[in-house]
Amino acid sequence: MTENKGEVGSYLKRIGQIPLLKPDEEIELGKQVKRMMTCWEKK
């Protein structure tokens, strides 16, 4: 169990170093995902 806590802590530390998306970037990414999903549904 202690080993899992160490892995989770390591993961949280790593992802904490990645900058978050800005609001406009998040909106654009959502639009891109929606377009991709529409393309996949047409197949």
N, C-alpha and C positions, 0 to 999 in steps of 0.2 A: 504494500500500500504506500509506503514512503517513497518508493521508486516512482510511482505514478504521480505523486505530488511534485516531485522534482521535475518530471517531464512537463507537467502542466505549467509549472513556474517558468521553466525555460521557454516554453512556447509563448506564454504571456509576455515575457521579457522581449522576445524577438519581435512579436507583432506590435508591441508598443513603440518600436523604433520606426515603423512604417507610417508615413504621414497619411492622414485621412484625406478623402476626396473633398474638394470644395463643393459647395452646393450646386454650382453650374456643371461641374464635372459629373456629379452624381446623377443629375437630370439627363445629361447627354448619354451616359452609360445606360441608364434605364431605357432610353429611346432606342439605343442600339440593340439591347437585349430583346425588346419588344419586336423590332424588325426581324431579328434572327428567328425568334419563335414563330412569327408569321410565315417566314420562308419554310421552316421545318414542317409546319402544319399543312402546307400545300403539297408536300411530297406524298 
